[in-house]
Amino acid sequence: MSNERVLIAGAGPVGLVAAAHLARAGVPVTVFEEGADLSIESRASTFHPPTLDMLDALGAAGPLIAQGLKAPTFQYRTKKHGLLAEFDFAAISDATKHPYRVQSEQSKLTRILFEHMRGHPNFSLQFGSRVVGVDQDASGIDVTVERGGRSEVQRGRYLIGADGASSTVRRSLGIEFEGFTWPDRLLVVSTPFDFFSVISGLSSVSYVADPQRWYFLLQIPGLWRAMFLVNEDASDERVQTEEFAQSLMADVVPGITNYQIAHTTLYKVHQRVAKTFRLGRAFLIGDAAHINNPLGGMGMNGGIHDAVNLSERLVAVWHGQAGEAELDRFDKQRRLVTLEYIQNYTIQNKKNLESSGEEFGQSLRAIAADPARTRDYLLRVSMIASLARAQELG
Ligand SMILES: Cc1cc2nc3c(=O)[nH]c(=O)nc-3n(C[C@H](O)[C@H](O)[C@H](O)COP(=O)(O)OP(=O)(O)OC[C@H]3O[C@@H](n4cnc5c(N)ncnc54)[C@H](O)[C@@H]3O)c2cc1C
């Protein structure tokens, strides 16, 4: 294998977007994935409009839309008063080719990208290959990879750490992951139950505020996902029982109990951002660089925005169209918008949902009643504003 390549740790949605972008632009990539196959874990399910625009450029938006469902509107509700406000992405159809969210699991995207790239001369993906160490010098970067009980060193010109929240690349580089972990956990309960038949006027994406227990409902093909914050002092084992999930679900629609439950998953919730996204020839993108609560669906989307921002710069440097300093702009732009937008928005969204919804509802109604404010709001919620802000940073 030639050393003249970009190495990528992690074949999640973010690592594979970077790999596809680079390989298609003439930059050879090798991706190391510790799993024996692509992950099937049920995590992100929302793709925002500008992310779809980016995936379109890779030929992946069409197949993703075909396997998912379009959600042109989203709502805020309270348990007590019902609908607070509904927003329609049609108001920003001049700013994106995709004025809707697409609800589809991230595991669909990774498979689409892998199928597209498999066999491409610039693309190689090695499964069962765990990155365990990183060492760099003036001319290249070495990663130690463990595979089948043996360890070997692979060299490349650059390394992208897209190896998720517990990133070995980030740890090997000694980069701090600043922030905090919420004491609450998040329980995701999936059911084939048809909520449209019992909640009048429901959107495929609905956030429901409540000071005791907020939740949100997201529709994906064939299932609804209900996400609840678990703040009581119950063990992880107890929280993951069918009985516990049924007790939370019984609160969603009065009188409806005993749901068919497809699966439940429990997550810890963090708000953390790496101290830097670049150290010499190594870069961090996606969850390796930042993690946040899933309210607003910004983690993977922000990670894909990192992947495209970095890949565009690496392509320019690789082909001699820009100097190395170009790569610092990735860190400057993406780290700042992560702090300014993604972290602030997701923390505020959690606080809003934990409230009674009175004050928050008033502010949402005022936004919904004013077309100019609705537009600004949708540009922020869809993350288009964060991308514009990144460009302003130069
Ligand atoms: C319940 C829930 C709902 C969510 N919903 C949304 C949503 O709707 N929208 C959204 O934008 N985000 C959402 N997120 C966040 C989203 O899931 C993550 O931001 C996303 O998975 C990040 O992608 P990634 O590729 O950076 O990391 P990952 O998906 O974690 O992928 C990392 C990959 O690296 C591999 N790996 C790890 N370590 C190594 C190593 N040392 N060597 C080689 N390979 C390695 C792993 O096996 C994995 O395949 C949600 C998260 C949760 C928990």
The ligand as an SDF file (V2000), in Angstrom:
LIG
                    3D

 53 58  0  0  0  0  0  0  0  0999 V2000
  -30.4000    8.1210   20.4240 C   0  0  0  0  0  0  0  0  0  0  0  0
  -29.5890    8.9640   19.5060 C   0  0  0  0  0  0  0  0  0  0  0  0
  -30.2250    9.6390   18.4950 C   0  0  0  0  0  0  0  0  0  0  0  0
  -29.4820   10.4540   17.6250 C   0  0  0  0  0  0  0  0  0  0  0  0
  -30.1300   11.1320   16.6460 N   0  0  0  0  0  0  0  0  0  0  0  0
  -29.4390   11.9440   15.8400 C   0  0  0  0  0  0  0  0  0  0  0  0
  -30.0860   12.5920   14.7480 C   0  0  0  0  0  0  0  0  0  0  0  0
  -31.2900   12.4030   14.5140 O   0  0  0  0  0  0  0  0  0  0  0  0
  -29.3540   13.4030   13.9580 N   0  0  0  0  0  0  0  0  0  0  0  0
  -28.0200   13.5980   14.1850 C   0  0  0  0  0  0  0  0  0  0  0  0
  -27.4090   14.3870   13.4610 O   0  0  0  0  0  0  0  0  0  0  0  0
  -27.3590   12.9460   15.1680 N   0  0  0  0  0  0  0  0  0  0  0  0
  -28.0370   12.1200   15.9980 C   0  0  0  0  0  0  0  0  0  0  0  0
  -27.3790   11.4110   16.9450 N   0  0  0  0  0  0  0  0  0  0  0  0
  -25.9120   11.4740   17.0250 C   0  0  0  0  0  0  0  0  0  0  0  0
  -25.2700   10.5450   15.9650 C   0  0  0  0  0  0  0  0  0  0  0  0
  -25.6800    9.2130   16.1730 O   0  0  0  0  0  0  0  0  0  0  0  0
  -23.7630   10.6480   16.0170 C   0  0  0  0  0  0  0  0  0  0  0  0
  -23.4120   12.0170   15.9900 O   0  0  0  0  0  0  0  0  0  0  0  0
  -23.1210    9.9170   14.8170 C   0  0  0  0  0  0  0  0  0  0  0  0
  -23.2060    8.5190   14.9660 O   0  0  0  0  0  0  0  0  0  0  0  0
  -21.6530   10.3150   14.6760 C   0  0  0  0  0  0  0  0  0  0  0  0
  -21.1030    9.6410   13.5820 O   0  0  0  0  0  0  0  0  0  0  0  0
  -19.5420    9.3140   13.5350 P   0  0  0  0  0  0  0  0  0  0  0  0
  -19.3130    8.6810   12.2150 O   0  0  0  0  0  0  0  0  0  0  0  0
  -18.7620   10.5120   13.9400 O   0  0  0  0  0  0  0  0  0  0  0  0
  -19.3100    8.2780   14.7350 O   0  0  0  0  0  0  0  0  0  0  0  0
  -19.8880    6.8050   14.9200 P   0  0  0  0  0  0  0  0  0  0  0  0
  -21.2370    6.6800   14.3140 O   0  0  0  0  0  0  0  0  0  0  0  0
  -19.7490    6.5000   16.3700 O   0  0  0  0  0  0  0  0  0  0  0  0
  -18.9070    5.8810   14.0750 O   0  0  0  0  0  0  0  0  0  0  0  0
  -17.5830    5.6540   14.5010 C   0  0  0  0  0  0  0  0  0  0  0  0
  -17.0690    4.4000   13.8170 C   0  0  0  0  0  0  0  0  0  0  0  0
  -15.7060    4.2310   14.1970 O   0  0  0  0  0  0  0  0  0  0  0  0
  -15.4640    2.8670   14.5630 C   0  0  0  0  0  0  0  0  0  0  0  0
  -14.3490    2.8870   15.5100 N   0  0  0  0  0  0  0  0  0  0  0  0
  -14.3600    3.3040   16.8140 C   0  0  0  0  0  0  0  0  0  0  0  0
  -13.1350    3.2200   17.3290 N   0  0  0  0  0  0  0  0  0  0  0  0
  -12.3210    2.7580   16.3510 C   0  0  0  0  0  0  0  0  0  0  0  0
  -10.9300    2.4860   16.2720 C   0  0  0  0  0  0  0  0  0  0  0  0
  -10.1190    2.6850   17.3220 N   0  0  0  0  0  0  0  0  0  0  0  0
  -10.4270    2.0040   15.0990 N   0  0  0  0  0  0  0  0  0  0  0  0
  -11.2300    1.8080   14.0140 C   0  0  0  0  0  0  0  0  0  0  0  0
  -12.5690    2.0460   14.0420 N   0  0  0  0  0  0  0  0  0  0  0  0
  -13.0930    2.5360   15.1870 C   0  0  0  0  0  0  0  0  0  0  0  0
  -16.7910    2.3990   15.1510 C   0  0  0  0  0  0  0  0  0  0  0  0
  -16.8990    0.9900   15.0980 O   0  0  0  0  0  0  0  0  0  0  0  0
  -17.7890    3.1290   14.2530 C   0  0  0  0  0  0  0  0  0  0  0  0
  -18.0970    2.3500   13.1070 O   0  0  0  0  0  0  0  0  0  0  0  0
  -28.0770   10.5840   17.8090 C   0  0  0  0  0  0  0  0  0  0  0  0
  -27.4400    9.8840   18.8340 C   0  0  0  0  0  0  0  0  0  0  0  0
  -28.1840    9.0810   19.6780 C   0  0  0  0  0  0  0  0  0  0  0  0
  -27.4830    8.3460   20.7690 C   0  0  0  0  0  0  0  0  0  0  0  0
  1  2  1  0
  2  3  1  0
  2 52  2  0
  3  4  2  0
  4  5  1  0
  4 50  1  0
  5  6  2  0
  6  7  1  0
  6 13  1  0
  7  8  2  0
  7  9  1  0
  9 10  1  0
 10 11  2  0
 10 12  1  0
 12 13  2  0
 13 14  1  0
 14 15  1  0
 14 50  1  0
 15 16  1  0
 16 17  1  0
 16 18  1  0
 18 19  1  0
 18 20  1  0
 20 21  1  0
 20 22  1  0
 22 23  1  0
 23 24  1  0
 24 25  2  0
 24 26  1  0
 24 27  1  0
 27 28  1  0
 28 29  2  0
 28 30  1  0
 28 31  1  0
 31 32  1  0
 32 33  1  0
 33 34  1  0
 33 48  1  0
 34 35  1  0
 35 36  1  0
 35 46  1  0
 36 37  1  0
 36 45  1  0
 37 38  2  0
 38 39  1  0
 39 40  1  0
 39 45  2  0
 40 41  1  0
 40 42  2  0
 42 43  1  0
 43 44  2  0
 44 45  1  0
 46 47  1  0
 46 48  1  0
 48 49  1  0
 50 51  2  0
 51 52  1  0
 52 53  1  0
M  END
$$$$
